Amino acid sequence: MNSQDKKALIELRDLSFRREERVILDHVNLTVNRGDFMAITGPNGGGKTTLLRLILRLLKPDSGRIIFYDTEGRPTVAAPKFGYLPQKNSVDSHFPITVREVVSSGLLSDNTLSKDEKEVRVDEALALIGLEDLATRPIGKLSGGQLQRVLFGRAIVSRPPILVLDEPLSYLDKHFESHLYKIVAELAKHTTILLVSHEMSEIGAMANRHIIVDGSLHECTAAHHYVKTEC
């Protein structure tokens, strides 16, 4: 990783978030550097998805600040461009939309590409996730693993500088799971990645940072980072 990669990209300062009376995250501090591959784990209900949604500005913290930095390392009010793969259970699979339309939706906010260029990007993403033959199929007729692949395609189609993946292995068959590892390893060469997963064996080997979230945040430097006590 060169010096450019080590520049701060996102900084969380003393961040707290509550839902009703329950404290989900309490005084969290974290700096995401350009070029990081950050593997995030922790117990169910520990705040992993909440952490991602705060970074994505889908939630507002109760206290603390999130600071974004430009390519020169200067604070900026503009959030960077994200690609986001949410958990499958946050997606309405009954919505009448096709595989191709879902992947294409990842380019809706991109005004720098022509219509033809967008079509090429979508074709490339469909090929990468192995769903070219199902491009016109409604998502309601997909298996859980196929839908997860479609959402992954939507997340990467814009070639975002930051990729946020929330349990990307959910519902995937073992064959495509190994293919996903290869795709993510290639993306990590030029993309900052924040990835939440319970299965860290392969991902842990690729990540350069391991974060454990359980109400608070702990960065682990041990070889095995599945639970906080091992760090």
C-alpha positions as CSV (number, residue, x, y, z in Angstrom):
1,M,0.0,0.0,0.0
2,N,1.5,3.3,-1.0
3,S,1.4,6.6,0.8
4,Q,-1.7,7.7,-1.2
5,D,-3.5,4.6,0.1
6,K,-2.8,5.5,3.7
7,K,-4.6,8.8,3.5
8,A,-7.8,9.0,5.6
9,L,-11.0,8.6,3.7
10,I,-13.6,8.4,6.5
11,E,-13.3,9.2,10.1
12,L,-15.8,8.4,12.9
13,R,-15.3,10.6,16.0
14,D,-17.0,9.6,19.2
15,L,-20.0,8.3,17.4
16,S,-23.1,7.0,19.3
17,F,-26.4,5.7,18.1
18,R,-29.5,4.6,20.1
19,R,-32.7,3.0,19.1
20,E,-35.5,3.8,21.6
21,E,-33.8,3.2,24.9
22,R,-31.2,0.8,23.7
23,V,-27.6,1.9,23.0
24,I,-26.5,0.2,19.7
25,L,-23.1,2.0,19.4
26,D,-21.4,3.9,22.1
27,H,-18.6,6.4,21.5
28,V,-17.1,4.7,18.5
29,N,-13.9,6.0,16.9
30,L,-12.6,4.7,13.6
31,T,-10.6,5.9,10.7
32,V,-11.0,4.2,7.3
33,N,-7.9,4.8,5.1
34,R,-7.9,4.9,1.3
35,G,-7.2,1.3,0.1
36,D,-8.2,-0.4,3.3
37,F,-9.9,-3.8,3.2
38,M,-11.7,-3.8,6.5
39,A,-13.3,-7.1,7.7
40,I,-16.0,-6.4,10.3
41,T,-17.4,-9.1,12.6
42,G,-19.1,-9.4,15.9
43,P,-22.2,-10.9,17.6
44,N,-25.7,-10.6,16.3
45,G,-27.2,-7.3,17.5
46,G,-23.7,-5.9,18.2
47,G,-24.2,-3.0,15.8
48,K,-22.3,-4.1,12.6
49,T,-25.1,-3.2,10.1
50,T,-25.8,0.0,12.1
51,L,-22.2,1.0,11.7
52,L,-22.4,0.6,7.9
53,R,-25.7,2.5,7.7
54,L,-24.2,5.4,9.6
55,I,-21.2,5.5,7.3
56,L,-23.6,5.5,4.3
57,R,-25.6,8.3,5.9
58,L,-28.7,6.1,5.9
59,L,-28.9,6.8,9.6
60,K,-28.0,9.8,11.7
61,P,-25.9,9.5,14.8
62,D,-27.3,10.7,18.2
63,S,-23.9,12.2,18.9
64,G,-20.4,12.4,17.4
65,R,-19.3,13.2,13.8
66,I,-18.5,11.4,10.6
67,I,-15.9,13.2,8.5
68,F,-15.2,12.5,4.8
69,Y,-11.9,13.4,3.1
70,D,-11.2,14.1,-0.5
71,T,-8.3,12.6,-2.5
72,E,-5.9,15.2,-1.1
73,G,-6.8,14.3,2.4
74,R,-8.8,17.4,3.1
75,P,-12.2,17.3,4.9
76,T,-15.1,17.7,2.5
77,V,-18.9,18.0,2.9
78,A,-19.5,15.7,0.0
79,A,-19.7,12.0,0.8
80,P,-17.6,9.7,-1.4
81,K,-19.3,7.4,-3.9
82,F,-20.3,4.1,-2.4
83,G,-21.3,0.7,-3.8
84,Y,-23.6,-1.0,-1.3
85,L,-24.7,-4.6,-0.9
86,P,-27.4,-4.7,1.9
87,Q,-28.5,-7.8,3.7
88,K,-31.0,-9.7,1.5
89,N,-33.8,-9.4,4.0
90,S,-33.8,-5.7,3.4
91,V,-34.9,-6.1,-0.2
92,D,-38.4,-6.6,-1.5
93,S,-38.1,-9.5,-3.9
94,H,-41.7,-9.1,-4.9
95,F,-41.1,-5.7,-6.5
96,P,-41.8,-6.1,-10.3
97,I,-38.3,-5.5,-11.6
98,T,-35.9,-7.6,-13.7
99,V,-32.3,-8.7,-13.0
100,R,-31.0,-6.3,-15.5
101,E,-33.0,-3.4,-14.2
102,V,-31.7,-4.0,-10.7
103,V,-28.1,-4.1,-11.8
104,S,-28.7,-1.0,-14.0
105,S,-30.1,0.9,-11.0
106,G,-26.5,1.1,-9.7
107,L,-25.8,3.6,-12.4
108,L,-28.9,5.8,-12.0
109,S,-26.9,8.6,-10.3
110,D,-24.0,8.5,-12.8
111,N,-24.3,11.3,-15.3
112,T,-20.7,10.8,-16.7
113,L,-21.6,7.8,-18.8
114,S,-23.5,7.6,-22.0
115,K,-26.4,5.2,-22.4
116,D,-24.2,2.9,-24.5
117,E,-21.5,3.0,-21.9
118,K,-24.0,2.1,-19.2
119,E,-25.2,-0.8,-21.2
120,V,-21.6,-2.1,-21.5
121,R,-21.1,-1.7,-17.7
122,V,-24.3,-3.7,-17.0
123,D,-23.3,-6.4,-19.5
124,E,-19.9,-6.7,-17.8
125,A,-21.4,-6.9,-14.3
126,L,-24.0,-9.6,-15.4
127,A,-21.1,-11.6,-16.9
128,L,-19.1,-11.3,-13.7
129,I,-21.9,-12.6,-11.5
130,G,-22.8,-15.2,-14.1
131,L,-26.4,-14.2,-14.7
132,E,-26.4,-13.1,-18.3
133,D,-29.0,-15.7,-19.2
134,L,-31.3,-14.5,-16.5
135,A,-31.1,-10.8,-17.3
136,T,-34.8,-10.5,-18.1
137,R,-36.1,-12.6,-15.2
138,P,-38.1,-10.8,-12.5
139,I,-36.2,-10.9,-9.2
140,G,-39.2,-12.6,-7.5
141,K,-38.5,-15.7,-9.5
142,L,-34.8,-16.0,-8.4
143,S,-33.4,-18.2,-5.7
144,G,-31.9,-16.5,-2.6
145,G,-28.4,-17.0,-3.9
146,Q,-29.2,-15.6,-7.3
147,L,-30.8,-12.5,-5.8
148,Q,-27.7,-12.0,-3.7
149,R,-25.6,-12.1,-6.8
150,V,-27.9,-9.5,-8.5
151,L,-27.5,-7.2,-5.5
152,F,-23.7,-7.6,-5.6
153,G,-23.8,-6.8,-9.4
154,R,-25.7,-3.6,-8.6
155,A,-23.1,-2.7,-5.9
156,I,-20.1,-3.0,-8.2
157,V,-21.5,-1.9,-11.6
158,S,-20.5,1.8,-11.1
159,R,-16.9,0.8,-10.1
160,P,-17.2,2.7,-6.9
161,P,-14.1,3.8,-4.9
162,I,-15.7,2.4,-1.7
163,L,-17.6,-0.9,-1.6
164,V,-19.7,-1.7,1.4
165,L,-20.8,-5.3,1.7
166,D,-23.2,-6.5,4.5
167,E,-23.1,-10.3,4.8
168,P,-22.3,-10.9,1.1
169,L,-22.0,-14.7,1.6
170,S,-25.7,-15.0,2.7
171,Y,-27.6,-17.6,0.6
172,L,-24.7,-18.2,-1.9
173,D,-23.9,-21.7,-3.0
174,K,-20.4,-22.8,-2.4
175,H,-19.4,-22.7,-6.0
176,F,-20.2,-19.0,-6.4
177,E,-18.9,-18.2,-2.9
178,S,-15.4,-19.2,-4.1
179,H,-15.9,-17.0,-7.2
180,L,-17.0,-14.1,-5.1
181,Y,-13.8,-14.3,-3.1
182,K,-11.8,-14.0,-6.4
183,I,-13.9,-11.0,-7.5
184,V,-13.5,-9.2,-4.1
185,A,-9.7,-9.9,-4.1
186,E,-9.4,-8.3,-7.5
187,L,-11.6,-5.3,-6.5
188,A,-9.5,-4.8,-3.4
189,K,-6.5,-3.8,-5.6
190,H,-8.2,-0.5,-6.4
191,T,-11.2,-0.2,-4.1
192,T,-11.6,0.5,-0.4
193,I,-13.8,-2.3,1.0
194,L,-15.8,-2.5,4.2
195,L,-17.2,-6.0,4.6
196,V,-19.4,-7.5,7.4
197,S,-19.4,-11.3,7.6
198,H,-19.7,-14.0,10.2
199,E,-17.5,-16.3,8.0
200,M,-14.0,-14.8,8.2
201,S,-11.7,-17.6,7.1
202,E,-11.2,-16.6,3.5
203,I,-12.0,-12.9,4.0
204,G,-9.7,-12.6,6.9
205,A,-6.8,-13.6,4.7
206,M,-7.6,-10.9,2.2
207,A,-8.4,-8.1,4.7
208,N,-5.7,-5.8,6.1
209,R,-7.8,-4.7,9.1
210,H,-10.1,-6.7,11.3
211,I,-12.8,-4.8,13.3
212,I,-15.0,-6.3,16.0
213,V,-18.3,-4.5,16.8
214,D,-20.2,-5.2,20.0
215,G,-21.7,-2.0,21.1
216,S,-18.2,-0.5,21.0
217,L,-15.5,-1.0,18.5
218,H,-12.3,-3.0,18.8
219,E,-9.6,-3.5,16.2
220,C,-8.1,-6.9,16.4
221,T,-4.5,-7.7,15.5
222,A,-4.5,-11.4,16.5
223,A,-4.4,-14.2,14.0
224,H,-7.8,-15.4,15.0
225,H,-10.3,-12.6,15.4
226,Y,-13.7,-14.3,15.8
227,V,-14.4,-13.1,19.3
228,K,-13.1,-10.1,21.3
229,T,-11.4,-12.2,24.0
230,E,-9.0,-13.7,21.4
231,C,-7.6,-10.2,20.7
